[in-house]
Amino acid sequence: MGTILRLLIIAAIIWFIYSLIRRAITPPPQQPLPNSPLMRQCAHCRVNIPEGESTQSHGQFFCCEAHRDLYLQQKP
Ligand SMILES: [Zn+2]
């Protein structure tokens, strides 16, 4: 009886060390940052702006309405 109990304890210790090593090796799953909005590039000046602050027109994104107007003037 004592031998089986000892084997079980040794197995538990090995499993515990194994799970610790596995946790240390495996990197935590990459989660998207909640505060990072989707970035869009202005089609006129190529500056990156959050999608919420961008102006969208004709499937393109712009940092401001002036650049949207300039872009549409150049490419009617
Ligand atoms: Zn721009």
N, CA, C, O and the ligand as a Tripos MOL2 file, in Angstrom:
@<TRIPOS>MOLECULE
protein
  305   303    77     0     0
PROTEIN
NO_CHARGES

@<TRIPOS>ATOM
      1 N           0.8390   -1.2160    0.0000 N.3       1 MET1
      2 CA          0.0000    0.0000    0.0000 C.3       1 MET1
      3 C           0.8670    1.2580    0.0000 C.2       1 MET1
      4 O           0.6040    2.2010   -0.7460 O.2       1 MET1
      5 N           1.8960    1.2650    0.8360 N.am      2 GLY2
      6 CA          2.7660    2.4300    0.9560 C.3       2 GLY2
      7 C           3.4930    2.7430   -0.3360 C.2       2 GLY2
      8 O           3.7110    3.9100   -0.6610 O.2       2 GLY2
      9 N           3.8730    1.7040   -1.0820 N.am      3 THR3
     10 CA          4.5890    1.9040   -2.3390 C.3       3 THR3
     11 C           3.7010    2.5850   -3.3690 C.2       3 THR3
     12 O           4.1470    3.4840   -4.0810 O.2       3 THR3
     13 N           2.4360    2.1550   -3.4500 N.am      4 ILE4
     14 CA          1.4830    2.7510   -4.4150 C.3       4 ILE4
     15 C           1.2580    4.2290   -4.0830 C.2       4 ILE4
     16 O           1.2440    5.0850   -4.9670 O.2       4 ILE4
     17 N           1.0840    4.5050   -2.7930 N.am      5 LEU5
     18 CA          0.8630    5.8930   -2.3550 C.3       5 LEU5
     19 C           2.0670    6.7600   -2.7190 C.2       5 LEU5
     20 O           1.9120    7.8890   -3.1840 O.2       5 LEU5
     21 N           3.2760    6.2160   -2.5000 N.am      6 ARG6
     22 CA          4.4950    6.9440   -2.8130 C.3       6 ARG6
     23 C           4.5720    7.2150   -4.3310 C.2       6 ARG6
     24 O           4.9440    8.3070   -4.7600 O.2       6 ARG6
     25 N           4.2140    6.2010   -5.1230 N.am      7 LEU7
     26 CA          4.2250    6.3610   -6.5840 C.3       7 LEU7
     27 C           3.2410    7.4470   -7.0230 C.2       7 LEU7
     28 O           3.5380    8.2610   -7.8970 O.2       7 LEU7
     29 N           2.0590    7.4390   -6.3910 N.am      8 LEU8
     30 CA          1.0500    8.4600   -6.7230 C.3       8 LEU8
     31 C           1.5540    9.8640   -6.3900 C.2       8 LEU8
     32 O           1.3420   10.8070   -7.1540 O.2       8 LEU8
     33 N           2.2280    9.9930   -5.2360 N.am      9 ILE9
     34 CA          2.7540   11.3050   -4.8300 C.3       9 ILE9
     35 C           3.8460   11.7490   -5.8040 C.2       9 ILE9
     36 O           3.8920   12.9120   -6.2050 O.2       9 ILE9
     37 N           4.7240   10.8160   -6.1800 N.am     10 ILE10
     38 CA          5.8010   11.1410   -7.1250 C.3      10 ILE10
     39 C           5.1990   11.5540   -8.4740 C.2      10 ILE10
     40 O           5.6500   12.5150   -9.0970 O.2      10 ILE10
     41 N           4.1570   10.8000   -8.9210 N.am     11 ALA11
     42 CA          3.4980   11.1250  -10.1880 C.3      11 ALA11
     43 C           2.8710   12.5160  -10.1400 C.2      11 ALA11
     44 O           2.9370   13.2760  -11.1050 O.2      11 ALA11
     45 N           2.2580   12.8340   -8.9880 N.am     12 ALA12
     46 CA          1.6260   14.1490   -8.8290 C.3      12 ALA12
     47 C           2.6710   15.2600   -8.8770 C.2      12 ALA12
     48 O           2.4470   16.3110   -9.4770 O.2      12 ALA12
     49 N           3.8320   15.0110   -8.2270 N.am     13 ILE13
     50 CA          4.9060   16.0130   -8.2260 C.3      13 ILE13
     51 C           5.4450   16.2110   -9.6430 C.2      13 ILE13
     52 O           5.6780   17.3420  -10.0700 O.2      13 ILE13
     53 N           5.6460   15.0940  -10.3800 N.am     14 ILE14
     54 CA          6.1420   15.1790  -11.7570 C.3      14 ILE14
     55 C           5.1490   15.9530  -12.6270 C.2      14 ILE14
     56 O           5.5430   16.8100  -13.4180 O.2      14 ILE14
     57 N           3.8590   15.6430  -12.4720 N.am     15 TRP15
     58 CA          2.8300   16.3240  -13.2640 C.3      15 TRP15
     59 C           2.8150   17.8220  -12.9470 C.2      15 TRP15
     60 O           2.6490   18.6580  -13.8340 O.2      15 TRP15
     61 N           2.9930   18.1430  -11.6450 N.am     16 PHE16
     62 CA          2.9790   19.5390  -11.2130 C.3      16 PHE16
     63 C           4.1550   20.2950  -11.8420 C.2      16 PHE16
     64 O           3.9800   21.3980  -12.3590 O.2      16 PHE16
     65 N           5.3580   19.6940  -11.7970 N.am     17 ILE17
     66 CA          6.5410   20.3260  -12.3840 C.3      17 ILE17
     67 C           6.3620   20.4590  -13.8990 C.2      17 ILE17
     68 O           6.6960   21.4840  -14.4930 O.2      17 ILE17
     69 N           5.8210   19.3850  -14.5120 N.am     18 TYR18
     70 CA          5.6050   19.4010  -15.9670 C.3      18 TYR18
     71 C           4.6660   20.5400  -16.3660 C.2      18 TYR18
     72 O           4.9270   21.2410  -17.3440 O.2      18 TYR18
     73 N           3.5720   20.7310  -15.6140 N.am     19 SER19
     74 CA          2.6230   21.7940  -15.9640 C.3      19 SER19
     75 C           3.2270   23.1740  -15.7360 C.2      19 SER19
     76 O           2.9210   24.1200  -16.4620 O.2      19 SER19
     77 N           4.0970   23.2870  -14.7110 N.am     20 LEU20
     78 CA          4.7690   24.5640  -14.4600 C.3      20 LEU20
     79 C           5.6960   24.9080  -15.6280 C.2      20 LEU20
     80 O           5.7090   26.0400  -16.1110 O.2      20 LEU20
     81 N           6.4780   23.9020  -16.0790 N.am     21 ILE21
     82 CA          7.4080   24.1170  -17.1870 C.3      21 ILE21
     83 C           6.6250   24.4640  -18.4530 C.2      21 ILE21
     84 O           7.0000   25.3720  -19.1950 O.2      21 ILE21
     85 N           5.5330   23.7330  -18.6920 N.am     22 ARG22
     86 CA          4.7330   23.9830  -19.8990 C.3      22 ARG22
     87 C           4.1690   25.3980  -19.8860 C.2      22 ARG22
     88 O           4.1380   26.0640  -20.9210 O.2      22 ARG22
     89 N           3.7300   25.8520  -18.7370 N.am     23 ARG23
     90 CA          3.1730   27.1990  -18.6180 C.3      23 ARG23
     91 C           4.2640   28.2470  -18.8480 C.2      23 ARG23
     92 O           4.0090   29.3060  -19.4200 O.2      23 ARG23
     93 N           5.4860   27.9350  -18.3930 N.am     24 ALA24
     94 CA          6.5910   28.8780  -18.5640 C.3      24 ALA24
     95 C           7.0210   28.9520  -20.0260 C.2      24 ALA24
     96 O           7.3860   30.0210  -20.5160 O.2      24 ALA24
     97 N           6.9770   27.8200  -20.7220 N.am     25 ILE25
     98 CA          7.4210   27.7900  -22.1200 C.3      25 ILE25
     99 C           6.3640   28.3920  -23.0390 C.2      25 ILE25
    100 O           6.6720   29.2140  -23.9020 O.2      25 ILE25
    101 N           5.1080   27.9730  -22.8440 N.am     26 THR26
    102 CA          4.0430   28.4180  -23.7330 C.3      26 THR26
    103 C           3.7410   29.8910  -23.4840 C.2      26 THR26
    104 O           3.4010   30.2580  -22.3590 O.2      26 THR26
    105 N           3.8550   30.7400  -24.4930 N.am     27 PRO27
    106 CA          3.5250   32.1460  -24.2840 C.3      27 PRO27
    107 C           2.0210   32.3280  -24.1190 C.2      27 PRO27
    108 O           1.2360   31.5620  -24.6790 O.2      27 PRO27
    109 N           1.6190   33.3380  -23.3540 N.am     28 PRO28
    110 CA          0.1800   33.5610  -23.1770 C.3      28 PRO28
    111 C          -0.4670   33.9280  -24.5080 C.2      28 PRO28
    112 O           0.1770   34.5630  -25.3430 O.2      28 PRO28
    113 N          -1.7060   33.5510  -24.7230 N.am     29 PRO29
    114 CA         -2.3550   33.8440  -26.0000 C.3      29 PRO29
    115 C          -2.4340   35.3360  -26.2630 C.2      29 PRO29
    116 O          -2.7600   36.1230  -25.3750 O.2      29 PRO29
    117 N          -2.1330   35.7090  -27.4880 N.am     30 GLN30
    118 CA         -2.1510   37.1220  -27.8620 C.3      30 GLN30
    119 C          -3.5900   37.6190  -27.9260 C.2      30 GLN30
    120 O          -4.4070   37.1160  -28.6980 O.2      30 GLN30
    121 N          -3.8770   38.6090  -27.1040 N.am     31 GLN31
    122 CA         -5.2170   39.1850  -27.1310 C.3      31 GLN31
    123 C          -5.1280   40.6070  -27.6680 C.2      31 GLN31
    124 O          -4.2160   41.3480  -27.3010 O.2      31 GLN31
    125 N          -6.0500   40.9940  -28.5200 N.am     32 PRO32
    126 CA         -6.0070   42.3650  -29.0370 C.3      32 PRO32
    127 C          -6.2360   43.3570  -27.9110 C.2      32 PRO32
    128 O          -7.0990   43.1570  -27.0560 O.2      32 PRO32
    129 N          -5.4570   44.4220  -27.9190 N.am     33 LEU33
    130 CA         -5.5910   45.4270  -26.8810 C.3      33 LEU33
    131 C          -6.9490   46.1090  -27.0100 C.2      33 LEU33
    132 O          -7.3320   46.5380  -28.0990 O.2      33 LEU33
    133 N          -7.6840   46.2100  -25.8860 N.am     34 PRO34
    134 CA         -9.0280   46.7960  -25.9820 C.3      34 PRO34
    135 C          -8.9960   48.2730  -26.3480 C.2      34 PRO34
    136 O          -9.9640   48.7970  -26.8990 O.2      34 PRO34
    137 N          -7.8720   48.9570  -26.0420 N.am     35 ASN35
    138 CA         -7.8140   50.3970  -26.3040 C.3      35 ASN35
    139 C          -7.1480   50.7350  -27.6300 C.2      35 ASN35
    140 O          -6.8950   51.9060  -27.9120 O.2      35 ASN35
    141 N          -6.8570   49.7110  -28.4610 N.am     36 SER36
    142 CA         -6.2080   50.0160  -29.7280 C.3      36 SER36
    143 C          -7.2410   49.9630  -30.8530 C.2      36 SER36
    144 O          -7.6640   48.8790  -31.2550 O.2      36 SER36
    145 N          -7.6430   51.1100  -31.3560 N.am     37 PRO37
    146 CA         -8.6260   51.1110  -32.4390 C.3      37 PRO37
    147 C          -7.9780   50.6760  -33.7480 C.2      37 PRO37
    148 O          -6.7550   50.6910  -33.8920 O.2      37 PRO37
    149 N          -8.7910   50.3060  -34.6600 N.am     38 LEU38
    150 CA         -8.3230   49.9100  -35.9850 C.3      38 LEU38
    151 C          -7.7650   51.1380  -36.6860 C.2      38 LEU38
    152 O          -8.4440   52.1570  -36.8120 O.2      38 LEU38
    153 N          -6.5030   51.0290  -37.1480 N.am     39 MET39
    154 CA         -5.8560   52.1720  -37.7610 C.3      39 MET39
    155 C          -6.1120   52.1800  -39.2640 C.2      39 MET39
    156 O          -6.0760   51.1460  -39.9300 O.2      39 MET39
    157 N          -6.3680   53.3570  -39.7630 N.am     40 ARG40
    158 CA         -6.5800   53.5520  -41.2030 C.3      40 ARG40
    159 C          -5.5640   54.5720  -41.7040 C.2      40 ARG40
    160 O          -5.1090   55.4430  -40.9620 O.2      40 ARG40
    161 N          -5.2230   54.4390  -42.9730 N.am     41 GLN41
    162 CA         -4.2340   55.3360  -43.5700 C.3      41 GLN41
    163 C          -4.9460   56.3410  -44.4660 C.2      41 GLN41
    164 O          -5.7840   55.9790  -45.2920 O.2      41 GLN41
    165 N          -4.5980   57.5920  -44.2860 N.am     42 CYS42
    166 CA         -5.1630   58.6460  -45.1250 C.3      42 CYS42
    167 C          -4.6990   58.4070  -46.5650 C.2      42 CYS42
    168 O          -3.5050   58.2580  -46.8220 O.2      42 CYS42
    169 N          -5.6460   58.3730  -47.4930 N.am     43 ALA43
    170 CA         -5.3160   58.1080  -48.8900 C.3      43 ALA43
    171 C          -4.5690   59.2800  -49.5200 C.2      43 ALA43
    172 O          -3.9760   59.1350  -50.5890 O.2      43 ALA43
    173 N          -4.5950   60.4440  -48.8620 N.am     44 HIS44
    174 CA         -3.9300   61.6260  -49.4210 C.3      44 HIS44
    175 C          -2.5200   61.8050  -48.8620 C.2      44 HIS44
    176 O          -1.5600   61.9100  -49.6260 O.2      44 HIS44
    177 N          -2.3870   61.8420  -47.5160 N.am     45 CYS45
    178 CA         -1.0790   62.1340  -46.9200 C.3      45 CYS45
    179 C          -0.4450   60.9140  -46.2640 C.2      45 CYS45
    180 O           0.6590   61.0230  -45.7320 O.2      45 CYS45
    181 N          -1.1020   59.7560  -46.2820 N.am     46 ARG46
    182 CA         -0.5580   58.4810  -45.7780 C.3      46 ARG46
    183 C          -0.3430   58.4840  -44.2730 C.2      46 ARG46
    184 O           0.4120   57.6510  -43.7710 O.2      46 ARG46
    185 N          -0.9680   59.3770  -43.5440 N.am     47 VAL47
    186 CA         -0.8430   59.3810  -42.0830 C.3      47 VAL47
    187 C          -1.8220   58.3620  -41.5210 C.2      47 VAL47
    188 O          -2.9150   58.1780  -42.0570 O.2      47 VAL47
    189 N          -1.4240   57.6980  -40.4350 N.am     48 ASN48
    190 CA         -2.2810   56.6900  -39.8240 C.3      48 ASN48
    191 C          -3.1840   57.3340  -38.7870 C.2      48 ASN48
    192 O          -2.7250   58.0900  -37.9300 O.2      48 ASN48
    193 N          -4.4700   57.0280  -38.8730 N.am     49 ILE49
    194 CA         -5.4560   57.5970  -37.9590 C.3      49 ILE49
    195 C          -6.4090   56.4910  -37.5300 C.2      49 ILE49
    196 O          -6.6780   55.5660  -38.2970 O.2      49 ILE49
    197 N          -6.9270   56.5830  -36.2910 N.am     50 PRO50
    198 CA         -7.9310   55.5910  -35.8710 C.3      50 PRO50
    199 C          -9.1720   55.6730  -36.7610 C.2      50 PRO50
    200 O          -9.5710   56.7480  -37.2110 O.2      50 PRO50
    201 N          -9.7630   54.5100  -36.9990 N.am     51 GLU51
    202 CA        -10.8980   54.4720  -37.9260 C.3      51 GLU51
    203 C         -12.0260   55.4040  -37.4750 C.2      51 GLU51
    204 O         -12.6970   56.0180  -38.3050 O.2      51 GLU51
    205 N         -12.2310   55.5070  -36.1600 N.am     52 GLY52
    206 CA        -13.3100   56.3510  -35.6570 C.3      52 GLY52
    207 C         -13.1090   57.8250  -35.9410 C.2      52 GLY52
    208 O         -14.0780   58.5770  -36.0450 O.2      52 GLY52
    209 N         -11.8240   58.2590  -36.0710 N.am     53 GLU53
    210 CA        -11.5350   59.6730  -36.3250 C.3      53 GLU53
    211 C         -11.3500   59.9630  -37.8080 C.2      53 GLU53
    212 O         -11.1360   61.1100  -38.2010 O.2      53 GLU53
    213 N         -11.4340   58.9150  -38.6310 N.am     54 SER54
    214 CA        -11.1760   59.1290  -40.0570 C.3      54 SER54
    215 C         -12.4590   59.5110  -40.7820 C.2      54 SER54
    216 O         -13.5710   59.2930  -40.3000 O.2      54 SER54
    217 N         -12.2570   60.0900  -41.9590 N.am     55 THR55
    218 CA        -13.3660   60.4050  -42.8540 C.3      55 THR55
    219 C         -13.3300   59.3900  -43.9880 C.2      55 THR55
    220 O         -12.2900   59.1780  -44.6120 O.2      55 THR55
    221 N         -14.4550   58.7740  -44.2450 N.am     56 GLN56
    222 CA        -14.4870   57.7280  -45.2600 C.3      56 GLN56
    223 C         -15.2770   58.2130  -46.4640 C.2      56 GLN56
    224 O         -16.3470   58.8090  -46.3370 O.2      56 GLN56
    225 N         -14.7180   57.9400  -47.6390 N.am     57 SER57
    226 CA        -15.4120   58.3070  -48.8670 C.3      57 SER57
    227 C         -14.9020   57.4390  -50.0010 C.2      57 SER57
    228 O         -13.6940   57.2510  -50.1440 O.2      57 SER57
    229 N         -15.7930   56.9180  -50.7950 N.am     58 HIS58
    230 CA        -15.4530   56.0890  -51.9500 C.3      58 HIS58
    231 C         -14.5460   54.9260  -51.5610 C.2      58 HIS58
    232 O         -13.6540   54.5590  -52.3260 O.2      58 HIS58
    233 N         -14.7600   54.3410  -50.3840 N.am     59 GLY59
    234 CA        -13.9620   53.2040  -49.9420 C.3      59 GLY59
    235 C         -12.5640   53.5690  -49.4830 C.2      59 GLY59
    236 O         -11.7620   52.6800  -49.1980 O.2      59 GLY59
    237 N         -12.2520   54.8570  -49.4050 N.am     60 GLN60
    238 CA        -10.9470   55.3220  -48.9430 C.3      60 GLN60
    239 C         -11.1190   56.0390  -47.6110 C.2      60 GLN60
    240 O         -12.1980   56.5300  -47.2810 O.2      60 GLN60
    241 N         -10.0180   56.0860  -46.8490 N.am     61 PHE61
    242 CA        -10.0480   56.7620  -45.5580 C.3      61 PHE61
    243 C          -9.1670   58.0070  -45.6170 C.2      61 PHE61
    244 O          -8.1380   58.0240  -46.2910 O.2      61 PHE61
    245 N          -9.5880   59.0430  -44.9020 N.am     62 PHE62
    246 CA         -8.8610   60.3150  -44.9170 C.3      62 PHE62
    247 C          -8.7610   60.8430  -43.4970 C.2      62 PHE62
    248 O          -9.6320   60.5920  -42.6650 O.2      62 PHE62
    249 N          -7.6650   61.5940  -43.2240 N.am     63 CYS63
    250 CA         -7.4560   62.1170  -41.8810 C.3      63 CYS63
    251 C          -8.3570   63.3120  -41.6170 C.2      63 CYS63
    252 O          -8.6720   63.6040  -40.4630 O.2      63 CYS63
    253 N          -8.7720   63.9970  -42.6540 N.am     64 CYS64
    254 CA         -9.6450   65.1450  -42.4890 C.3      64 CYS64
    255 C         -10.4350   65.3570  -43.7790 C.2      64 CYS64
    256 O         -10.1470   64.7600  -44.8160 O.2      64 CYS64
    257 N         -11.4220   66.2140  -43.6800 N.am     65 GLU65
    258 CA        -12.2840   66.4490  -44.8480 C.3      65 GLU65
    259 C         -11.5420   67.2040  -45.9410 C.2      65 GLU65
    260 O         -11.8400   67.0380  -47.1240 O.2      65 GLU65
    261 N         -10.5770   68.0330  -45.5540 N.am     66 ALA66
    262 CA         -9.7940   68.7680  -46.5500 C.3      66 ALA66
    263 C          -9.0140   67.8070  -47.4460 C.2      66 ALA66
    264 O          -8.9560   67.9890  -48.6620 O.2      66 ALA66
    265 N          -8.4120   66.7750  -46.8320 N.am     67 HIS67
    266 CA         -7.6570   65.8000  -47.6220 C.3      67 HIS67
    267 C          -8.5890   64.9500  -48.4810 C.2      67 HIS67
    268 O          -8.2280   64.5470  -49.5870 O.2      67 HIS67
    269 N          -9.7850   64.6800  -47.9680 N.am     68 ARG68
    270 CA        -10.7610   63.9390  -48.7700 C.3      68 ARG68
    271 C         -11.1240   64.7520  -50.0180 C.2      68 ARG68
    272 O         -11.1830   64.2190  -51.1260 O.2      68 ARG68
    273 N         -11.3660   66.0580  -49.8140 N.am     69 ASP69
    274 CA        -11.7300   66.9150  -50.9440 C.3      69 ASP69
    275 C         -10.5820   67.0020  -51.9400 C.2      69 ASP69
    276 O         -10.8050   66.9550  -53.1490 O.2      69 ASP69
    277 N          -9.3420   67.1300  -51.4330 N.am     70 LEU70
    278 CA         -8.1780   67.2110  -52.3240 C.3      70 LEU70
    279 C          -8.0280   65.9070  -53.1230 C.2      70 LEU70
    280 O          -7.7490   65.9230  -54.3220 O.2      70 LEU70
    281 N          -8.2190   64.7960  -52.4330 N.am     71 TYR71
    282 CA         -8.0770   63.5030  -53.0950 C.3      71 TYR71
    283 C          -9.1310   63.3390  -54.1840 C.2      71 TYR71
    284 O          -8.8400   62.8510  -55.2760 O.2      71 TYR71
    285 N         -10.3400   63.7460  -53.8770 N.am     72 LEU72
    286 CA        -11.4320   63.6040  -54.8530 C.3      72 LEU72
    287 C         -11.2700   64.5810  -56.0170 C.2      72 LEU72
    288 O         -11.7300   64.3160  -57.1270 O.2      72 LEU72
    289 N         -10.6110   65.7130  -55.7540 N.am     73 GLN73
    290 CA        -10.3320   66.6660  -56.8470 C.3      73 GLN73
    291 C          -9.2930   66.0930  -57.8080 C.2      73 GLN73
    292 O          -9.3780   66.2580  -59.0240 O.2      73 GLN73
    293 N          -8.2820   65.3940  -57.2010 N.am     74 GLN74
    294 CA         -7.2290   64.8240  -58.0340 C.3      74 GLN74
    295 C          -7.7210   63.5950  -58.7670 C.2      74 GLN74
    296 O          -7.3350   63.3480  -59.9090 O.2      74 GLN74
    297 N          -8.5900   62.8080  -58.0970 N.am     75 LYS75
    298 CA         -9.1040   61.5770  -58.7270 C.3      75 LYS75
    299 C         -10.6280   61.6460  -58.7530 C.2      75 LYS75
    300 O         -11.2850   61.1510  -57.8370 O.2      75 LYS75
    301 N         -11.1830   62.2420  -59.7700 N.am     76 PRO76
    302 CA        -12.6400   62.3710  -59.8100 C.3      76 PRO76
    303 C         -13.3340   61.0300  -60.0390 C.2      76 PRO76
    304 O         -14.5630   60.9720  -60.0980 O.2      76 PRO76
    305 ZN         -4.4360   63.2910  -44.7070 Zn       77 ZN77
@<TRIPOS>BOND
     1     1     2 1
     2     2     3 1
     3     3     4 2
     4     3     5 am
     5     5     6 1
     6     6     7 1
     7     7     8 2
     8     7     9 am
     9     9    10 1
    10    10    11 1
    11    11    12 2
    12    11    13 am
    13    13    14 1
    14    14    15 1
    15    15    16 2
    16    15    17 am
    17    17    18 1
    18    18    19 1
    19    19    20 2
    20    19    21 am
    21    21    22 1
    22    22    23 1
    23    23    24 2
    24    23    25 am
    25    25    26 1
    26    26    27 1
    27    27    28 2
    28    27    29 am
    29    29    30 1
    30    30    31 1
    31    31    32 2
    32    31    33 am
    33    33    34 1
    34    34    35 1
    35    35    36 2
    36    35    37 am
    37    37    38 1
    38    38    39 1
    39    39    40 2
    40    39    41 am
    41    41    42 1
    42    42    43 1
    43    43    44 2
    44    43    45 am
    45    45    46 1
    46    46    47 1
    47    47    48 2
    48    47    49 am
    49    49    50 1
    50    50    51 1
    51    51    52 2
    52    51    53 am
    53    53    54 1
    54    54    55 1
    55    55    56 2
    56    55    57 am
    57    57    58 1
    58    58    59 1
    59    59    60 2
    60    59    61 am
    61    61    62 1
    62    62    63 1
    63    63    64 2
    64    63    65 am
    65    65    66 1
    66    66    67 1
    67    67    68 2
    68    67    69 am
    69    69    70 1
    70    70    71 1
    71    71    72 2
    72    71    73 am
    73    73    74 1
    74    74    75 1
    75    75    76 2
    76    75    77 am
    77    77    78 1
    78    78    79 1
    79    79    80 2
    80    79    81 am
    81    81    82 1
    82    82    83 1
    83    83    84 2
    84    83    85 am
    85    85    86 1
    86    86    87 1
    87    87    88 2
    88    87    89 am
    89    89    90 1
    90    90    91 1
    91    91    92 2
    92    91    93 am
    93    93    94 1
    94    94    95 1
    95    95    96 2
    96    95    97 am
    97    97    98 1
    98    98    99 1
    99    99   100 2
   100    99   101 am
   101   101   102 1
   102   102   103 1
   103   103   104 2
   104   103   105 am
   105   105   106 1
   106   106   107 1
   107   107   108 2
   108   107   109 am
   109   109   110 1
   110   110   111 1
   111   111   112 2
   112   111   113 am
   113   113   114 1
   114   114   115 1
   115   115   116 2
   116   115   117 am
   117   117   118 1
   118   118   119 1
   119   119   120 2
   120   119   121 am
   121   121   122 1
   122   122   123 1
   123   123   124 2
   124   123   125 am
   125   125   126 1
   126   126   127 1
   127   127   128 2
   128   127   129 am
   129   129   130 1
   130   130   131 1
   131   131   132 2
   132   131   133 am
   133   133   134 1
   134   134   135 1
   135   135   136 2
   136   135   137 am
   137   137   138 1
   138   138   139 1
   139   139   140 2
   140   139   141 am
   141   141   142 1
   142   142   143 1
   143   143   144 2
   144   143   145 am
   145   145   146 1
   146   146   147 1
   147   147   148 2
   148   147   149 am
   149   149   150 1
   150   150   151 1
   151   151   152 2
   152   151   153 am
   153   153   154 1
   154   154   155 1
   155   155   156 2
   156   155   157 am
   157   157   158 1
   158   158   159 1
   159   159   160 2
   160   159   161 am
   161   161   162 1
   162   162   163 1
   163   163   164 2
   164   163   165 am
   165   165   166 1
   166   166   167 1
   167   167   168 2
   168   167   169 am
   169   169   170 1
   170   170   171 1
   171   171   172 2
   172   171   173 am
   173   173   174 1
   174   174   175 1
   175   175   176 2
   176   175   177 am
   177   177   178 1
   178   178   179 1
   179   179   180 2
   180   179   181 am
   181   181   182 1
   182   182   183 1
   183   183   184 2
   184   183   185 am
   185   185   186 1
   186   186   187 1
   187   187   188 2
   188   187   189 am
   189   189   190 1
   190   190   191 1
   191   191   192 2
   192   191   193 am
   193   193   194 1
   194   194   195 1
   195   195   196 2
   196   195   197 am
   197   197   198 1
   198   198   199 1
   199   199   200 2
   200   199   201 am
   201   201   202 1
   202   202   203 1
   203   203   204 2
   204   203   205 am
   205   205   206 1
   206   206   207 1
   207   207   208 2
   208   207   209 am
   209   209   210 1
   210   210   211 1
   211   211   212 2
   212   211   213 am
   213   213   214 1
   214   214   215 1
   215   215   216 2
   216   215   217 am
   217   217   218 1
   218   218   219 1
   219   219   220 2
   220   219   221 am
   221   221   222 1
   222   222   223 1
   223   223   224 2
   224   223   225 am
   225   225   226 1
   226   226   227 1
   227   227   228 2
   228   227   229 am
   229   229   230 1
   230   230   231 1
   231   231   232 2
   232   231   233 am
   233   233   234 1
   234   234   235 1
   235   235   236 2
   236   235   237 am
   237   237   238 1
   238   238   239 1
   239   239   240 2
   240   239   241 am
   241   241   242 1
   242   242   243 1
   243   243   244 2
   244   243   245 am
   245   245   246 1
   246   246   247 1
   247   247   248 2
   248   247   249 am
   249   249   250 1
   250   250   251 1
   251   251   252 2
   252   251   253 am
   253   253   254 1
   254   254   255 1
   255   255   256 2
   256   255   257 am
   257   257   258 1
   258   258   259 1
   259   259   260 2
   260   259   261 am
   261   261   262 1
   262   262   263 1
   263   263   264 2
   264   263   265 am
   265   265   266 1
   266   266   267 1
   267   267   268 2
   268   267   269 am
   269   269   270 1
   270   270   271 1
   271   271   272 2
   272   271   273 am
   273   273   274 1
   274   274   275 1
   275   275   276 2
   276   275   277 am
   277   277   278 1
   278   278   279 1
   279   279   280 2
   280   279   281 am
   281   281   282 1
   282   282   283 1
   283   283   284 2
   284   283   285 am
   285   285   286 1
   286   286   287 1
   287   287   288 2
   288   287   289 am
   289   289   290 1
   290   290   291 1
   291   291   292 2
   292   291   293 am
   293   293   294 1
   294   294   295 1
   295   295   296 2
   296   295   297 am
   297   297   298 1
   298   298   299 1
   299   299   300 2
   300   299   301 am
   301   301   302 1
   302   302   303 1
   303   303   304 2
@<TRIPOS>SUBSTRUCTURE
     1 MET1         2 RESIDUE 1 A MET
     2 GLY2         6 RESIDUE 1 A GLY
     3 THR3        10 RESIDUE 1 A THR
     4 ILE4        14 RESIDUE 1 A ILE
     5 LEU5        18 RESIDUE 1 A LEU
     6 ARG6        22 RESIDUE 1 A ARG
     7 LEU7        26 RESIDUE 1 A LEU
     8 LEU8        30 RESIDUE 1 A LEU
     9 ILE9        34 RESIDUE 1 A ILE
    10 ILE10       38 RESIDUE 1 A ILE
    11 ALA11       42 RESIDUE 1 A ALA
    12 ALA12       46 RESIDUE 1 A ALA
    13 ILE13       50 RESIDUE 1 A ILE
    14 ILE14       54 RESIDUE 1 A ILE
    15 TRP15       58 RESIDUE 1 A TRP
    16 PHE16       62 RESIDUE 1 A PHE
    17 ILE17       66 RESIDUE 1 A ILE
    18 TYR18       70 RESIDUE 1 A TYR
    19 SER19       74 RESIDUE 1 A SER
    20 LEU20       78 RESIDUE 1 A LEU
    21 ILE21       82 RESIDUE 1 A ILE
    22 ARG22       86 RESIDUE 1 A ARG
    23 ARG23       90 RESIDUE 1 A ARG
    24 ALA24       94 RESIDUE 1 A ALA
    25 ILE25       98 RESIDUE 1 A ILE
    26 THR26      102 RESIDUE 1 A THR
    27 PRO27      106 RESIDUE 1 A PRO
    28 PRO28      110 RESIDUE 1 A PRO
    29 PRO29      114 RESIDUE 1 A PRO
    30 GLN30      118 RESIDUE 1 A GLN
    31 GLN31      122 RESIDUE 1 A GLN
    32 PRO32      126 RESIDUE 1 A PRO
    33 LEU33      130 RESIDUE 1 A LEU
    34 PRO34      134 RESIDUE 1 A PRO
    35 ASN35      138 RESIDUE 1 A ASN
    36 SER36      142 RESIDUE 1 A SER
    37 PRO37      146 RESIDUE 1 A PRO
    38 LEU38      150 RESIDUE 1 A LEU
    39 MET39      154 RESIDUE 1 A MET
    40 ARG40      158 RESIDUE 1 A ARG
    41 GLN41      162 RESIDUE 1 A GLN
    42 CYS42      166 RESIDUE 1 A CYS
    43 ALA43      170 RESIDUE 1 A ALA
    44 HIS44      174 RESIDUE 1 A HIS
    45 CYS45      178 RESIDUE 1 A CYS
    46 ARG46      182 RESIDUE 1 A ARG
    47 VAL47      186 RESIDUE 1 A VAL
    48 ASN48      190 RESIDUE 1 A ASN
    49 ILE49      194 RESIDUE 1 A ILE
    50 PRO50      198 RESIDUE 1 A PRO
    51 GLU51      202 RESIDUE 1 A GLU
    52 GLY52      206 RESIDUE 1 A GLY
    53 GLU53      210 RESIDUE 1 A GLU
    54 SER54      214 RESIDUE 1 A SER
    55 THR55      218 RESIDUE 1 A THR
    56 GLN56      222 RESIDUE 1 A GLN
    57 SER57      226 RESIDUE 1 A SER
    58 HIS58      230 RESIDUE 1 A HIS
    59 GLY59      234 RESIDUE 1 A GLY
    60 GLN60      238 RESIDUE 1 A GLN
    61 PHE61      242 RESIDUE 1 A PHE
    62 PHE62      246 RESIDUE 1 A PHE
    63 CYS63      250 RESIDUE 1 A CYS
    64 CYS64      254 RESIDUE 1 A CYS
    65 GLU65      258 RESIDUE 1 A GLU
    66 ALA66      262 RESIDUE 1 A ALA
    67 HIS67      266 RESIDUE 1 A HIS
    68 ARG68      270 RESIDUE 1 A ARG
    69 ASP69      274 RESIDUE 1 A ASP
    70 LEU70      278 RESIDUE 1 A LEU
    71 TYR71      282 RESIDUE 1 A TYR
    72 LEU72      286 RESIDUE 1 A LEU
    73 GLN73      290 RESIDUE 1 A GLN
    74 GLN74      294 RESIDUE 1 A GLN
    75 LYS75      298 RESIDUE 1 A LYS
    76 PRO76      302 RESIDUE 1 A PRO
    77 ZN77       305 GROUP 0 **** ****
